[in-house]
Amino acid sequence: MDRLTNTIRPYAWGSTTALPHLMGAEPTGEPQAELWMGAHPGAPSRLYRGAGETTLAEVIAADPERELGAATVAKFGPRLPFLLKILAAGAPLSLQVHPDRAQAEEGYAEEERRGIPLDAGHRNYKDPHHKPEMLCALTPFEGLCGFRPPLESAELLAGLEVNSLKPYVDLLHAHPEDAALREMLTAVLAADRAEMARTVAEAGAAVLRLGGPYAPYASLVHHFPGDPGVIAAMLLNHVRLQPGEAMFLGAGVPHAYLDGLGVELLANSDNVLRAGLTPKHVDVPELLRIVRFETGDPALLRPEGDVEEVYETPIDEFRLSRFVLAPGAAPHPLPDTTPQILLCTAGRPKADEVTLGPGESVFVPAGEKVSLSGTGTIFRATVLV
């Protein structure tokens, strides 16, 4: 078992206080958006093995079967297939979707064939992997997830009483659900940028004036003036998670995180197609190919189980569970067949004799037996094989 030293990513949308408050540190005044735990090449966790410090990526590359187990390597290859984060949103993230596995493989191969550099701003596919993800709230957490019924969106937009939105309202009334959503999103993203900026400005003024059901969009208006994503966001379900609740985001589901602190677990991929709320590249044709124009309630999850509370998801690259450890309880042994990262978010629990504080984590290689004890909350990230 290895204690991990992890990197905090300072993205502009990050909270300046949430991560320092969790970890008992002084705020720096700069945004602290994500604490990464895993072997992602962009910011692999660091640990001590042998004579000095190395990275988890290097440790796994040196002996994948020893660290990950033969079954994990056979199923996912010689790589840790998940990335664990603590995400601290102080401002909205971009409106985005992720491809499924076949789309990622196809898109990556095509961009490789075309010779598009991996670091090019207009590149969509950085790797051939899909990127399902889930977020479990540590504080009250707000986000947007999946399409609401088109008639509900039409009512919301009509209530703004902005004349230039009337054609979009009419679109939502004119077609069956999936076609209405496709036509609407296409029209918003393909509109003349200057005309759309004026529409968004008028809609934003109405959002700030009306409040109520429009309150969730006030931060979008503030941070992204003139962005078509402000209108596109009103097509989505608004989600409020309470601590301990989670949402799962499968392929093609449009989403954006708005505000709050949570544990995020995702497949180890960088593939993102953006729809707005960002200065970055928006590839409208490719986005429309990937988006699933389906309505429905967001995939909200609550943990199931006694000592180990599991958040069930339909994919194998990751599995998230939670332990809320009480004083005096007997040590709880963990399965040892797969690699795992253990993350403390409250209290001072122990993994064997290693005491963890909030924001601290350890990597447990496959085959190593570990028991949890003490008082506090630990999240366990692993895989299904």
N, C-alpha and C positions, 0 to 999 in steps of 0.2 A: 504494500500500500504506500502511495506517494502523496505527500502534501503538495498541493498545486499552488503556484504563483501565477496569477491571471492578469490579463491586460484589460484595462478599461478603455473603450472606444469613445472618443470625444465628439460624436456627431452633433451637429448644430441643434437638432431637436431634443437633445438629452436634457434631463432635469439637472439643475445645479446643486440640488440638496438631497434627492431621494436616496441615491447610493451612499453618499457620506453618512446620512442619518442611519441607514441600515447597518453600516459597517463600523459606526462609532468613530468616524473620522471628521476632520474639519473640512468644510467645503472650500474649494479652491476659487470659486467664483466662475469657473468654466463649466460648460455642459459635460456631464458624465452620463453617456447614453446606455452603454451595454458593457457588462462584465462577461468576457468569453471564457468558457471552460471546455477544452477539447483539443483536437489536433488539427484544426483548420490552419492551412498554411499562412493565412493572413495574420494570425495572432495566436499561435499555439501556446498552450499552457506550458509553464516551465517547472522543472522538478530536479531533484538531486539524485543521481544514480552514480555509484562508484566514486570517482575522484572529484566530480564537480557538477555544475549545473548543465542541463541539457533541456531539450524540449520533448513534449509527449509525442510529437510527430516523429522525431528522430528515434525515440525509444521503440515506437511501434514499427517503424520502417526496418529497424535492425533485427527484429524477431517477431513478426506479426502473430504467428501461432502461439507463441508463449504469452504475449500480452492480451490478445483478443480471443484466443481459443480457436481450435480447429474448425468448429462448427460456424463460428462467426466469419472466419476468413473464407470458408467454402461458400457461404451465402452472400456475403457483401464484398469480398475481396480483401486485400491486405490494408484496410483503412478503417478508422473509427467512423461508422456511418452516421453519427449524430453529432450535433453541436449544442451544448447547454449554455444558456445565458441568463443573467438577470438584466431585464430591460427596464429602463427608467425614462418614460416619455414625459417630457415637459412641454412638448408642442407636437402637433400632428405629424405622423410619418406619411410617406407618399401612398397614394391609392394604387394598389398593385395586385397582380395575380402571379401564380407560379405554374409552370408546365407540368404535365404528367411525365412518366418515365419515357414513353415513346416519343413524345413531343420534344423532350430535352435531348434525347439521342439524335433525333433527326435535325433539330435546330443547330446543335453543336457541330455535327458533321458538315452541315451546309455552310456554316460560317467558317469552319476550318478550310473547306474546299475553296471558299472565296478569298481566303488569306486575310481575314479581318483580324488584326491584333487583339489578343485577349484583353488588353487594357484600353482598347478604343472606346470612346464615349458612346458610340452607336452600336456596340456589340450587345446582343441580347443574351447569348448563351455562353457562360464562362466554363461550363463543364457538362458532361452528358448525364447528369443526375436530376431526378425530380426533387422537389423541395416542399413536401408537406410540413406543417408546423403546428404547434399548439402553444397557447399562453395560459398560465395559471396565475390568477391575481394574488398579489401579496397585500395590496391596498385596494380600495375601490378603483376599478379600471374601466375606462370607456374606449369603445372602438366601433368600427363599422364592419359588417360581415355579411356577405351574400345579398342578393337582390330581394327587396320587399315586393309585394304584388304591385304591378304597374299602376293600378287605379289608386292605390295609396300614395304612390309617388306623385301621380297627377294631382291629387287633392292637395298635397303638401306644396307643390310648385304653384298651383293656382292660387293658394292662399297668400302668396307673396304679392299678388296683384301687380306683376311686372308685365307690361304688354309684350315685350320681346320674348317672353317665355311661353306665350300662348301657342305658337306652333309646336313646341315640345310637348305641351300638355295634350294637344290634339293627337300627336303621334302615339302617346301612351294609351289613348282611348281607341285608336283606329285599328289595332292589330291584336291577334292573340298574344298571350303573355310573352312567350319567348321571342316572337318577332317584334313585339313592341319594345322590349328591352334592347334588342340588337339595333333596331332603327333609331331609338333614342340615343344610345351611347355613341353610335356612329355619327349621328347628326351633331351632337355636342362637340365631339373631338375633331370633326372635320370642318366646323364652322370657321368663318373668317375670324382671325384672332382679335382684330381690333373691335369688330362687332361683338364678339363674345365677351371681351373685356368690359365693354359698356354694360352688357347684360348682367355680368357677374357683379359689377359695381352697384347696379340698381338692386339686384337681388340681395347683395350684402347689406345695403342700407336697410332693406326691409327686414332681414334677419335680425339685425341689431335692434330695430325698432319694436319688433313683435315679440321676441323672446319666446317663452313657452316651448312648443314643440320644435322651434327653430334654434333654441339655445345651443344644442350640440354642434351647430355649424358656425357659431360665432368665432371660434378659434381658427377655423379654416379661412373665413373672411379676413381675419386679422393677419394671418401669416402668408396667405396666398392670394393677394388682391388680383383680380382679373384672370385667375386660373380656371380653365374649364372644369377642372376636377371638383370645384366647389359645387357646380350643378350636378355633375356625375355622382357626387357623394350622396345626394338626396335620393338616389335610386336604391340605396343600401339600407339594411336594417341597422338601427342604432342599438348597441349592446352595452349594458352596464353589468360588469362582473363584481360580485362581492368577494372578499378574501376567501380563497379556497376553491372558488369556481374557476372553470377553464373553458376556453373555446378552441376547437380544432378547425384548421383551415386546410382543406384538401385542394387538389389541383383545380385550377380554373375558377376558384372562388374569389371574387374581388373583395378586398379588405383594406383597412387602414387602422392603425392604432392611434388614439387621440391623446390619452392622458392616463398616467398611473404607473405603478411599479408591479412587475410580475416576473415569474420564472418562465422563460421561453425555451422550448426544446424543439429542434428541427432537424430534418435530414441535412447532411453536411454538403450543401450546395450553395452556389451564388446566383442561381437563375431567377431573375425578376423581370417581369414585363410591367411597366408603369403606365397608369392611365391618367395621372395628374397629381396635383399637390406637390410638385417638384420642379426644380429647374433642370433636371436631367432629361435625357433623351426619352421621348415617347414614340414608339413604333406602332402607329395606329393599326395598320393591316395585320401585323403579327399579334398584337394584343387581341384584336377581334377574333383571330383564329383560335386563341388559347382560352378566352373567357367562356365559361359555361353559363349560358343565359337561362338559368333556372331559379325560380323563386322558392322560398322556404324559410323556416325558422333557422337561425344560426345553430350550429352543432355545439351546444353548450354541454359541458361535462361537470359532473360532481364525482368526487372520489368514492370508490366502493371497496369495502373490506374492513377488517378490524384493526390490527396493529399496522399492517401495510395497506394503505389506501391507494388503490390503483385508478388511474385515469385511462379508461379503455379507448383505444383508437384503432382504425382499420388498417394500419400499416405496421411493418416489422422493423424499420430502421431505428425506431426509438420506442421506449416504453417509460412513462413517468409514473412514479408513485411517491407517496408522502408518508412520513412517520411523525406522529405527534407523540413524543415520548414523555411519560409522566414519572414523577419521582417515585423511587422504590420499585418500579417494574423490573421484571427479570430481563436480562440481556436478550436481544432478538437477533438470532443468526440470519445472515443473508444467503441466498443461493450463490453458488460460486462458479456457475457454468459459463457465464458471459462477462465481458468487461463492464465496469460501472463507474460512474462518477457520483459521489455523495456530496451534497451541498447543504450547508446549514443556513437557515434563514431566521432562526430565533433560538435564544437560550445558549447553553453550553453543553450540548450532547457529546458523546464519545463514539468513535469508530474504533473498536478495541481500546487501546490506550491513548489514542490520538484525540485530544479535545479540540472541538471546532467551535468557532464563534461565527456570528452572522456574516455571510459573504465568503466564508472560508470553505474549501473543498478538498477532496482527495480523489485520486484515481486508484481503483482496485482492479488489478489484472485478473483475467479469467483464471479460475483455479485457486484463487486465494480466499481463504475463509475469514470472514469479518462478522463481528456482532456489534449491534448498536445498543447503547445504554445511556443513562443520564437523563437530563431534562432539556427539552427543546424540540425544534422541528428540523427534520432532514428530508430533502428531496433526493430521490434515487433515480438516476437516468441510466438506462441500459438498453439492450436490444432483445428481440424475439427471434429465436432460432429453433 
